[in-house]
Amino acid sequence: MRILLFTGKGGVGKSTIAAGTAALAAAAGQRTLVLSTDAAHSLADAFGASVGSDPTEVADLLFVQQVDAQLRFEQSWAQIQGYLLSVLDVAGVDPVAAEELTVLPGAEEVLALLELRLHALAGEWDVIVVDCAPTAETLRLLALPEALGWYMERVLPTQRRVMKALKPVLSRAAGVPMPGDGVFDALERLHAELDEVQALLAGPDASVRLVMTPETMVLAEARRSYTSLSLFGYRVDGVVANRVFPAEDADDWRAGWVLAQDAVLGQVEESFTGLPIWRSVYRATEPVGVEALKLLAADAYDGADPLAVPTGRGPFRVDRTSAGAVLHLALPFVSRAEVGLARNGDELVVTVGSYRRLLTLPPGLARLRVAGAKVDAGELQVRFRDPAADSETDGPAGEKVT
């Protein structure tokens, strides 16, 4: 099963490109589902059809779903939210304000991705196309399973044991209800489901496609997205430059736009070297409906297979050497000064700007010491050495990459 995620800055036309790609896949005989995790829900508008919270067939082999994020939120978060509401009620917080406080920012979009897991487990689809939320929300969404995993593995087991042993005492002393097994079980179920989603999206048959318009600010965000997606181990398989002005028969006003866009498109080619870059021209009319979307996508991909599985190595790999191993993590557009690196037990902490990833080292690497690191050609390379090979020790935690 092929999984394609489309994301980009708000307003660049990612929903249109995602819908067109899905229409093209269905026309090629692939049973295709295109679903939206974006709260804006533009898919129904793009297809010009009535689309609900269940897969709706809009053409042969083509189904569309706008995920009911609120319903998914209630199913996955209700028990946890109920406990939080009880705590805030004891604290005297207004019920309406309390309900707002118990909704995590971006939680609905994150939980909407659980719908992808259900469809993958069902095995009914050849292709699933995901119209994601705008870039910032998507990055937060894709980083959550790993961050929650750290809490679940290191904090929750201890907290659960303490609560079980001291619950009567703590309840009387604190004056608020303590979480029971049901709350902890709900957290564990949520983490397990999100972990499966992450495994799906980081797998060999899944990839992210960046959609952008030829504008300087949009390009800057696309570059940052490429870096952040690579940091968390998600493969970017191409870039779609949307709403490109055609050069033919351009009047003076449009000719100015053509020149400006050509300059940015040149930077796009330089920025994303090695990735396919597809162009979708600005159309005289808005593409609405299956046929119009299919034509748009066919023109944009220009004979290339839009479902081609990316080849080559992914953004994360480990190579063995005679002295130990080298960990490679793709970090395009990042300089040495922007990367922080620390070792904490069996974890490698990589920080790039405001994003931090905790990489749990496999046993084969965990027993090795960090011998050095560098950023070379858009890639972080961390050298590990067998401590038996010499008598040196690890450097201090929090050390910058050198």
C-alpha positions as CSV (number, residue, x, y, z in Angstrom):
1,M,0.0,0.0,0.0
2,R,1.4,3.4,-1.0
3,I,0.9,6.3,1.4
4,L,1.4,9.9,0.2
5,L,1.2,12.9,2.5
6,F,0.9,16.4,1.1
7,T,1.8,19.5,3.1
8,G,2.9,23.1,2.6
9,K,2.3,26.6,3.7
10,G,-1.4,27.6,4.0
11,G,-2.9,28.8,0.7
12,V,-0.4,27.1,-1.7
13,G,-3.0,24.7,-3.1
14,K,-1.9,21.5,-1.4
15,S,-5.5,20.2,-1.2
16,T,-5.9,20.6,-4.9
17,I,-2.6,18.9,-5.7
18,A,-3.4,16.0,-3.2
19,A,-6.9,15.6,-4.8
20,G,-5.5,15.6,-8.3
21,T,-2.8,13.0,-7.4
22,A,-5.5,10.8,-5.9
23,A,-7.7,11.2,-9.0
24,L,-4.8,10.2,-11.2
25,A,-4.1,7.1,-9.1
26,A,-7.7,6.0,-9.3
27,A,-7.7,6.5,-13.1
28,A,-4.7,4.2,-13.3
29,G,-6.7,1.4,-11.6
30,Q,-5.6,1.9,-8.0
31,R,-8.3,1.7,-5.3
32,T,-7.6,5.1,-3.8
33,L,-8.6,6.9,-0.6
34,V,-7.9,10.6,-0.2
35,L,-8.5,11.9,3.3
36,S,-8.0,15.3,5.0
37,T,-6.6,15.9,8.5
38,D,-6.8,19.6,7.9
39,A,-9.5,21.3,10.0
40,A,-10.2,23.6,7.0
41,H,-11.5,20.6,5.0
42,S,-11.1,21.8,1.4
43,L,-11.4,18.4,-0.3
44,A,-15.2,18.5,-0.7
45,D,-14.8,21.9,-2.4
46,A,-12.0,20.6,-4.7
47,F,-14.1,17.6,-5.8
48,G,-17.3,19.7,-6.0
49,A,-19.0,16.9,-4.1
50,S,-20.7,16.2,-0.8
51,V,-18.1,14.5,1.4
52,G,-18.7,13.2,4.9
53,S,-16.7,11.6,7.7
54,D,-16.9,8.2,6.1
55,P,-15.2,7.3,2.7
56,T,-17.5,8.6,-0.1
57,E,-17.1,7.4,-3.7
58,V,-16.8,10.3,-6.1
59,A,-15.5,8.3,-9.1
60,D,-14.6,4.7,-10.0
61,L,-12.1,3.5,-7.4
62,L,-11.8,7.0,-5.9
63,F,-13.0,7.6,-2.4
64,V,-12.9,10.8,-0.3
65,Q,-13.1,11.3,3.5
66,Q,-12.9,14.4,5.6
67,V,-11.9,13.0,9.0
68,D,-14.2,14.0,11.8
69,A,-11.5,15.2,14.1
70,Q,-13.9,16.0,16.9
71,L,-15.3,12.5,16.9
72,R,-11.8,11.0,16.9
73,F,-10.8,13.3,19.7
74,E,-13.7,12.2,21.8
75,Q,-12.9,8.5,21.2
76,S,-9.2,8.7,22.0
77,W,-9.1,11.6,24.5
78,A,-12.4,11.4,26.4
79,Q,-11.2,9.4,29.4
80,I,-8.1,11.5,29.8
81,Q,-10.0,14.7,29.4
82,G,-12.6,13.5,31.9
83,Y,-9.9,13.1,34.5
84,L,-8.5,16.6,33.8
85,L,-11.9,18.1,34.0
86,S,-12.4,16.6,37.4
87,V,-9.2,18.1,38.7
88,L,-10.1,21.6,37.3
89,D,-13.6,21.3,38.8
90,V,-12.1,20.8,42.3
91,A,-9.8,23.7,41.7
92,G,-12.9,25.9,41.0
93,V,-12.3,26.5,37.3
94,D,-15.3,27.6,35.2
95,P,-16.6,24.5,33.3
96,V,-16.4,26.2,29.9
97,A,-12.9,27.4,30.5
98,A,-11.9,24.0,31.9
99,E,-13.0,22.2,28.7
100,E,-10.9,24.6,26.6
101,L,-7.9,24.0,28.9
102,T,-8.1,20.2,28.5
103,V,-7.8,20.3,24.7
104,L,-4.2,20.2,23.7
105,P,-3.2,22.6,20.9
106,G,-3.2,20.6,17.6
107,A,-4.6,17.5,19.3
108,E,-7.5,17.1,16.9
109,E,-5.2,17.1,13.9
110,V,-2.9,14.6,15.6
111,L,-5.7,12.3,16.5
112,A,-7.2,12.5,13.0
113,L,-4.1,10.7,11.8
114,L,-5.3,7.7,13.7
115,E,-7.9,7.3,11.0
116,L,-5.0,6.5,8.7
117,R,-4.0,3.6,11.0
118,L,-7.5,2.1,10.8
119,H,-7.6,2.3,7.0
120,A,-4.1,0.7,6.8
121,L,-5.1,-2.1,9.0
122,A,-8.3,-2.7,7.0
123,G,-6.2,-3.5,3.9
124,E,-8.9,-2.2,1.5
125,W,-6.8,0.4,-0.3
126,D,-3.9,0.4,-2.8
127,V,-3.2,4.1,-2.3
128,I,-3.9,6.5,0.6
129,V,-3.4,10.2,-0.1
130,V,-3.4,12.4,3.0
131,D,-4.1,16.1,2.7
132,C,-2.3,17.3,5.8
133,A,-2.7,20.5,7.8
134,P,-0.4,23.4,7.0
135,T,3.3,22.9,7.6
136,A,3.7,24.0,11.2
137,E,0.8,21.8,12.4
138,T,2.0,18.9,10.3
139,L,5.5,19.0,11.9
140,R,4.1,19.2,15.4
141,L,1.8,16.3,14.5
142,L,4.5,14.1,13.1
143,A,6.9,14.8,16.1
144,L,4.3,13.8,18.7
145,P,4.6,10.0,18.7
146,E,8.3,10.1,19.5
147,A,8.0,12.7,22.2
148,L,5.1,10.9,23.8
149,G,7.1,7.7,23.6
150,W,9.8,9.1,25.8
151,Y,7.2,9.9,28.5
152,M,5.5,6.6,28.2
153,E,8.7,4.6,28.6
154,R,10.5,6.6,31.3
155,V,7.9,8.5,33.3
156,L,4.6,6.7,33.1
157,P,5.6,3.3,34.6
158,T,7.1,5.0,37.7
159,Q,4.2,7.4,38.0
160,R,1.7,4.6,37.8
161,R,3.3,2.6,40.5
162,V,3.6,5.6,42.8
163,M,-0.1,6.6,42.2
164,K,-1.3,3.0,43.0
165,A,0.7,2.9,46.2
166,L,0.0,6.4,47.5
167,K,-3.4,7.2,45.9
168,P,-5.4,7.3,49.2
169,V,-2.8,9.5,50.9
170,L,-2.3,11.8,48.0
171,S,-6.0,12.3,47.4
172,R,-6.5,13.4,51.0
173,A,-3.4,15.6,51.1
174,A,-3.9,17.3,47.7
175,G,-7.7,17.5,47.8
176,V,-8.0,16.5,44.2
177,P,-8.7,13.1,42.5
178,M,-5.7,11.1,41.5
179,P,-5.7,9.3,38.1
180,G,-6.8,5.7,38.1
181,D,-5.8,2.7,36.0
182,G,-8.3,3.7,33.3
183,V,-6.5,7.0,32.7
184,F,-3.1,5.3,32.4
185,D,-4.5,2.6,30.2
186,A,-6.0,5.3,27.9
187,L,-2.6,7.0,27.6
188,E,-0.9,3.7,26.8
189,R,-3.5,2.9,24.1
190,L,-3.1,6.3,22.6
191,H,0.7,6.0,22.5
192,A,0.5,2.5,21.0
193,E,-1.8,3.8,18.2
194,L,0.3,6.8,17.5
195,D,3.4,4.6,17.5
196,E,1.9,2.5,14.7
197,V,1.0,5.7,12.8
198,Q,4.7,6.8,13.0
199,A,5.9,3.4,11.8
200,L,3.5,3.6,8.8
201,L,4.6,7.1,7.9
202,A,8.3,6.4,8.3
203,G,8.1,3.1,6.4
204,P,9.5,2.4,2.9
205,D,6.1,2.8,1.2
206,A,5.3,6.2,2.7
207,S,6.6,9.7,1.8
208,V,5.9,13.4,2.2
209,R,5.4,15.7,-0.8
210,L,6.0,19.4,-0.4
211,V,3.6,21.8,-2.2
212,M,4.7,25.4,-2.7
213,T,4.2,28.5,-4.8
214,P,7.2,30.2,-6.4
215,E,7.5,32.9,-3.8
216,T,10.5,33.7,-1.6
217,M,8.7,33.3,1.8
218,V,7.1,30.1,0.7
219,L,10.4,28.7,-0.4
220,A,12.0,29.6,2.9
221,E,9.3,27.6,4.8
222,A,9.6,24.7,2.4
223,R,13.3,24.5,3.1
224,R,12.7,24.5,6.9
225,S,10.0,21.8,6.5
226,Y,12.4,19.6,4.5
227,T,15.0,19.9,7.3
228,S,12.5,19.2,10.1
229,L,10.8,16.3,8.3
230,S,14.3,14.7,7.7
231,L,15.2,15.2,11.4
232,F,12.2,13.1,12.5
233,G,13.0,10.4,9.9
234,Y,10.3,11.1,7.3
235,R,11.2,10.8,3.7
236,V,10.4,13.7,1.3
237,D,10.1,12.4,-2.2
238,G,9.5,15.6,-4.2
239,V,8.3,19.1,-4.5
240,V,5.3,20.5,-6.4
241,A,5.7,24.1,-7.5
242,N,2.1,25.2,-8.0
243,R,0.5,28.2,-9.7
244,V,3.4,28.9,-12.0
245,F,2.6,31.6,-14.6
246,P,3.0,30.4,-18.2
247,A,5.4,32.5,-20.2
248,E,3.5,32.3,-23.4
249,D,1.4,35.3,-24.5
250,A,2.1,37.1,-21.2
251,D,1.2,40.8,-21.0
252,D,3.4,43.3,-19.2
253,W,1.9,42.6,-15.8
254,R,2.1,38.8,-16.1
255,A,5.6,39.1,-17.7
256,G,6.8,40.7,-14.4
257,W,5.4,37.7,-12.5
258,V,7.0,35.3,-14.9
259,L,10.4,36.8,-14.3
260,A,10.0,36.9,-10.5
261,Q,8.8,33.3,-10.4
262,D,11.7,32.1,-12.7
263,A,14.1,33.6,-10.1
264,V,12.5,31.7,-7.3
265,L,12.2,28.5,-9.3
266,G,15.9,28.6,-9.9
267,Q,16.4,28.7,-6.2
268,V,14.0,25.8,-5.8
269,E,16.1,23.7,-8.2
270,E,19.3,24.5,-6.2
271,S,17.6,23.9,-2.8
272,F,16.1,20.6,-3.6
273,T,18.8,19.0,-5.7
274,G,18.2,15.3,-6.1
275,L,14.5,15.5,-5.6
276,P,11.9,15.6,-8.4
277,I,10.4,19.0,-8.9
278,W,7.1,19.2,-10.7
279,R,5.4,22.3,-11.9
280,S,1.7,23.0,-12.1
281,V,0.8,26.1,-14.2
282,Y,-1.6,28.7,-13.2
283,R,-4.9,27.9,-14.9
284,A,-7.4,30.3,-16.3
285,T,-10.2,28.6,-14.3
286,E,-10.2,27.0,-10.9
287,P,-9.8,23.2,-11.2
288,V,-13.0,21.7,-9.5
289,G,-14.2,18.2,-10.0
290,V,-12.6,14.9,-10.7
291,E,-11.8,15.4,-14.4
292,A,-10.3,18.9,-13.9
293,L,-8.2,17.7,-11.0
294,K,-7.0,14.7,-13.0
295,L,-6.0,16.9,-15.9
296,L,-4.1,19.3,-13.5
297,A,-2.2,16.4,-12.0
298,A,-1.4,14.8,-15.3
299,D,0.1,18.1,-16.6
300,A,2.0,18.6,-13.4
301,Y,3.6,15.2,-13.3
302,D,4.2,15.3,-17.1
303,G,4.4,11.5,-17.6
304,A,6.2,10.7,-14.4
305,D,4.7,8.1,-12.1
306,P,3.1,10.0,-9.2
307,L,3.0,6.9,-7.1
308,A,6.7,5.9,-7.6
309,V,8.2,4.6,-4.4
310,P,11.4,6.6,-3.6
311,T,14.6,4.7,-4.1
312,G,17.9,5.1,-2.3
313,R,18.6,5.4,1.4
314,G,16.2,7.1,3.8
315,P,17.0,10.1,6.0
316,F,18.4,7.9,8.7
317,R,20.9,5.0,8.5
318,V,23.8,3.4,10.4
319,D,26.9,2.1,8.6
320,R,29.3,-0.3,10.3
321,T,33.1,0.5,10.3
322,S,36.1,-1.5,11.4
323,A,36.4,0.7,14.5
324,G,32.7,0.9,15.3
325,A,29.9,2.7,13.4
326,V,28.7,5.9,11.8
327,L,25.2,7.2,12.2
328,H,23.9,9.3,9.3
329,L,20.9,11.7,9.7
330,A,19.9,13.9,6.7
331,L,19.7,17.6,7.8
332,P,19.4,19.6,4.6
333,F,20.2,23.3,4.7
334,V,21.7,23.1,8.2
335,S,25.1,24.4,9.2
336,R,27.3,23.0,11.9
337,A,26.5,25.9,14.3
338,E,22.8,25.2,14.2
339,V,23.0,21.6,15.5
340,G,23.3,20.6,19.1
341,L,24.2,17.0,20.1
342,A,24.2,15.3,23.4
343,R,24.5,11.7,24.7
344,N,22.2,10.6,27.5
345,G,22.6,6.9,28.3
346,D,21.2,5.0,25.3
347,E,19.7,8.2,23.7
348,L,21.2,10.6,21.3
349,V,19.6,14.1,21.6
350,V,19.7,16.1,18.4
351,T,18.6,19.7,18.5
352,V,18.0,21.8,15.4
353,G,16.6,25.3,16.0
354,S,13.4,24.8,18.0
355,Y,13.1,21.1,17.2
356,R,14.6,18.3,19.3
357,R,14.7,14.6,18.5
358,L,15.5,11.9,21.0
359,L,17.1,9.0,19.1
360,T,17.0,5.8,21.1
361,L,20.1,3.9,20.0
362,P,19.9,0.2,19.1
363,P,21.8,-2.1,21.5
364,G,24.7,-2.4,19.0
365,L,25.3,1.4,19.2
366,A,24.3,2.0,22.8
367,R,27.4,0.1,24.0
368,L,29.7,2.2,21.9
369,R,31.0,5.7,22.8
370,V,30.6,8.8,20.7
371,A,34.0,9.5,19.2
372,G,33.0,12.7,17.2
373,A,30.4,14.3,14.9
374,K,30.2,16.6,12.0
375,V,27.8,18.1,9.5
376,D,28.8,17.5,6.0
377,A,26.8,18.2,2.8
378,G,23.5,18.4,4.6
379,E,24.0,15.4,6.7
380,L,24.8,14.9,10.4
381,Q,27.4,12.1,10.8
382,V,28.0,10.8,14.3
383,R,31.0,8.5,14.8
384,F,30.8,5.7,17.4
385,R,33.8,3.7,18.6
386,D,34.1,0.5,20.5
387,P,35.4,1.5,24.0
388,A,37.5,-1.7,23.9
389,A,39.5,-0.2,21.1
390,D,41.0,2.6,23.3
391,S,40.8,4.0,26.8
392,E,39.0,7.3,25.9
393,T,35.7,8.2,27.5
394,D,32.6,10.0,26.2
395,G,32.5,13.8,26.1
396,P,30.1,15.8,28.3
397,A,26.4,15.8,27.6
398,G,25.2,18.8,25.6
399,E,28.3,19.2,23.6
400,K,27.9,21.0,20.3
401,V,28.7,19.3,17.0
402,T,32.3,19.7,16.0
